[in-house]
Amino acid sequence: MSLKILDTCVNCDVCEPACPNKAISLGEEYYVIDPSLCTECIGHYDQPQCVEVCPVECIIVDPQHTETHEQLELKYHHLMAVAGDAAGAASGASAKDKA
């Protein structure tokens, strides 16, 4: 399942840098989690890091985005493949610039 930040968020800024998938960003009023990027830290950590660091405990499982552990693992592998492709494209572009 993806996680969700409640409106009790105090915008303390500690969750955003803790997210290994860059799924957290500042919304219009408080931080939000992009469910397409959230893996609950599966593949990175044993526990969701945003939940671990949140001082007001305002991050919960999002009932609108239910996923099994296996689905979260697949999402993690997909995100890592996309990140690898992007890194490869960036290094290829810089190699062309040097040529």
CYANA upper distance limits for C-alpha pairs under 8 A (distance plus 0.5 A):
  1 MET  CA     39 THR  CA      7.92
  1 MET  CA     40 GLU  CA      7.77
  1 MET  CA     61 VAL  CA      6.82
  1 MET  CA     62 ASP  CA      7.04
  1 MET  CA     63 PRO  CA      8.11
  1 MET  CA     65 HIS  CA      6.15
  1 MET  CA     66 THR  CA      4.72
  1 MET  CA     67 GLU  CA      4.63
  1 MET  CA     68 THR  CA      6.98
  1 MET  CA     69 HIS  CA      8.33
  1 MET  CA     72 LEU  CA      7.77
  2 SER  CA     35 PRO  CA      5.77
  2 SER  CA     38 CYS  CA      5.96
  2 SER  CA     39 THR  CA      6.89
  2 SER  CA     40 GLU  CA      6.86
  2 SER  CA     61 VAL  CA      6.62
  2 SER  CA     62 ASP  CA      6.10
  2 SER  CA     65 HIS  CA      6.13
  2 SER  CA     66 THR  CA      7.10
  2 SER  CA     67 GLU  CA      7.59
  3 LEU  CA     33 ILE  CA      7.25
  3 LEU  CA     35 PRO  CA      7.65
  3 LEU  CA     38 CYS  CA      7.42
  3 LEU  CA     40 GLU  CA      7.28
  3 LEU  CA     59 ILE  CA      7.05
  3 LEU  CA     60 ILE  CA      6.01
  3 LEU  CA     61 VAL  CA      4.91
  3 LEU  CA     62 ASP  CA      5.40
  4 LYS  CA     32 VAL  CA      7.39
  4 LYS  CA     33 ILE  CA      6.40
  4 LYS  CA     59 ILE  CA      6.00
  4 LYS  CA     60 ILE  CA      5.84
  4 LYS  CA     61 VAL  CA      6.44
  4 LYS  CA     62 ASP  CA      5.55
  5 ILE  CA      9 CYS  CA      7.31
  5 ILE  CA     31 TYR  CA      7.17
  5 ILE  CA     32 VAL  CA      6.27
  5 ILE  CA     33 ILE  CA      7.22
  5 ILE  CA     58 CYS  CA      6.24
  5 ILE  CA     59 ILE  CA      4.99
  5 ILE  CA     60 ILE  CA      7.01
  6 LEU  CA     58 CYS  CA      5.77
  6 LEU  CA     59 ILE  CA      6.69
  6 LEU  CA     60 ILE  CA      8.04
  7 ASP  CA     30 TYR  CA      7.34
  7 ASP  CA     58 CYS  CA      8.14
  8 THR  CA     56 VAL  CA      8.21
  8 THR  CA     58 CYS  CA      6.54
  9 CYS  CA     30 TYR  CA      6.64
  9 CYS  CA     31 TYR  CA      7.63
  9 CYS  CA     56 VAL  CA      7.56
  9 CYS  CA     58 CYS  CA      6.39
 10 VAL  CA     30 TYR  CA      7.72
 10 VAL  CA     56 VAL  CA      8.18
 11 ASN  CA     30 TYR  CA      6.29
 11 ASN  CA     31 TYR  CA      7.00
 13 ASP  CA     17 PRO  CA      8.24
 14 VAL  CA     18 ALA  CA      7.23
 14 VAL  CA     50 CYS  CA      8.19
 14 VAL  CA     53 VAL  CA      7.08
 14 VAL  CA     54 CYS  CA      7.32
 15 CYS  CA     19 CYS  CA      7.02
 15 CYS  CA     24 ILE  CA      7.78
 15 CYS  CA     49 GLN  CA      7.96
 15 CYS  CA     50 CYS  CA      5.15
 15 CYS  CA     51 VAL  CA      8.28
 15 CYS  CA     53 VAL  CA      6.90
 15 CYS  CA     54 CYS  CA      6.86
 16 GLU  CA     22 LYS  CA      7.65
 16 GLU  CA     23 ALA  CA      8.35
 16 GLU  CA     24 ILE  CA      5.65
 16 GLU  CA     25 SER  CA      6.82
 16 GLU  CA     50 CYS  CA      7.94
 17 PRO  CA     22 LYS  CA      8.16
 18 ALA  CA     49 GLN  CA      6.30
 18 ALA  CA     50 CYS  CA      6.44
 18 ALA  CA     53 VAL  CA      8.21
 19 CYS  CA     23 ALA  CA      7.04
 19 CYS  CA     24 ILE  CA      7.23
 19 CYS  CA     41 CYS  CA      8.02
 19 CYS  CA     49 GLN  CA      6.84
 19 CYS  CA     50 CYS  CA      6.80
 20 PRO  CA     41 CYS  CA      7.51
 20 PRO  CA     44 HIS  CA      7.67
 21 ASN  CA     37 LEU  CA      6.63
 21 ASN  CA     38 CYS  CA      7.17
 21 ASN  CA     39 THR  CA      8.27
 21 ASN  CA     41 CYS  CA      8.23
 21 ASN  CA     79 LEU  CA      8.40
 22 LYS  CA     37 LEU  CA      7.71
 23 ALA  CA     33 ILE  CA      5.88
 23 ALA  CA     34 ASP  CA      5.55
 23 ALA  CA     35 PRO  CA      7.83
 23 ALA  CA     36 SER  CA      8.33
 23 ALA  CA     37 LEU  CA      5.49
 23 ALA  CA     38 CYS  CA      6.03
 24 ILE  CA     31 TYR  CA      7.14
 24 ILE  CA     32 VAL  CA      6.13
 24 ILE  CA     33 ILE  CA      5.04
 24 ILE  CA     34 ASP  CA      6.90
 25 SER  CA     31 TYR  CA      6.03
 25 SER  CA     32 VAL  CA      6.11
 25 SER  CA     33 ILE  CA      7.11
 25 SER  CA     34 ASP  CA      8.49
 26 LEU  CA     30 TYR  CA      6.34
 26 LEU  CA     31 TYR  CA      4.72
 26 LEU  CA     32 VAL  CA      6.61
 27 GLY  CA     31 TYR  CA      5.58
 27 GLY  CA     32 VAL  CA      6.10
 33 ILE  CA     37 LEU  CA      8.48
 33 ILE  CA     38 CYS  CA      7.52
 34 ASP  CA     38 CYS  CA      6.79
 35 PRO  CA     65 HIS  CA      7.47
 37 LEU  CA     75 LYS  CA      8.30
 37 LEU  CA     79 LEU  CA      7.98
 39 THR  CA     43 GLY  CA      8.49
 39 THR  CA     72 LEU  CA      5.62
 39 THR  CA     73 GLU  CA      7.76
 39 THR  CA     75 LYS  CA      7.22
 39 THR  CA     76 TYR  CA      6.66
 40 GLU  CA     47 GLN  CA      7.68
 40 GLU  CA     48 PRO  CA      5.39
 40 GLU  CA     49 GLN  CA      8.44
 40 GLU  CA     72 LEU  CA      8.08
 41 CYS  CA     45 TYR  CA      5.87
 41 CYS  CA     46 ASP  CA      7.59
 41 CYS  CA     47 GLN  CA      6.96
 41 CYS  CA     48 PRO  CA      5.46
 41 CYS  CA     49 GLN  CA      7.29
 42 ILE  CA     46 ASP  CA      7.24
 42 ILE  CA     47 GLN  CA      8.19
 42 ILE  CA     48 PRO  CA      8.24
 42 ILE  CA     72 LEU  CA      7.20
 42 ILE  CA     73 GLU  CA      6.76
 42 ILE  CA     76 TYR  CA      7.39
 43 GLY  CA     73 GLU  CA      7.22
 43 GLY  CA     76 TYR  CA      6.79
 45 TYR  CA     49 GLN  CA      7.94
 47 GLN  CA     51 VAL  CA      8.35
 47 GLN  CA     52 GLU  CA      7.80
 48 PRO  CA     52 GLU  CA      6.95
 49 GLN  CA     53 VAL  CA      6.76
 50 CYS  CA     54 CYS  CA      6.44
 50 CYS  CA     59 ILE  CA      7.96
 51 VAL  CA     57 GLU  CA      7.34
 51 VAL  CA     58 CYS  CA      8.50
 51 VAL  CA     59 ILE  CA      6.37
 51 VAL  CA     60 ILE  CA      8.36
 54 CYS  CA     58 CYS  CA      7.57
 54 CYS  CA     59 ILE  CA      7.95
 62 ASP  CA     66 THR  CA      7.42
 67 GLU  CA     71 GLN  CA      6.27
 67 GLU  CA     72 LEU  CA      6.94
 68 THR  CA     72 LEU  CA      6.79
 69 HIS  CA     73 GLU  CA      6.72
 70 GLU  CA     74 LEU  CA      6.75
 71 GLN  CA     75 LYS  CA      6.67
 72 LEU  CA     76 TYR  CA      6.63
 73 GLU  CA     77 HIS  CA      6.81
 74 LEU  CA     78 HIS  CA      6.65
 75 LYS  CA     79 LEU  CA      6.59
 76 TYR  CA     80 MET  CA      6.68
 77 HIS  CA     81 ALA  CA      6.65
 78 HIS  CA     82 VAL  CA      6.71
 79 LEU  CA     83 ALA  CA      6.58
 80 MET  CA     84 GLY  CA      6.52
 81 ALA  CA     85 ASP  CA      6.67
 82 VAL  CA     86 ALA  CA      6.68
 83 ALA  CA     87 ALA  CA      6.61
 84 GLY  CA     88 GLY  CA      6.54
 85 ASP  CA     89 ALA  CA      6.60
 86 ALA  CA     90 ALA  CA      6.65
 87 ALA  CA     91 SER  CA      6.68
 88 GLY  CA     92 GLY  CA      6.53
 89 ALA  CA     93 ALA  CA      6.66
 90 ALA  CA     94 SER  CA      6.83
 91 SER  CA     95 ALA  CA      6.63
 92 GLY  CA     96 LYS  CA      6.81
 93 ALA  CA     97 ASP  CA      6.83
 94 SER  CA     98 LYS  CA      6.93
 95 ALA  CA     99 ALA  CA      6.98
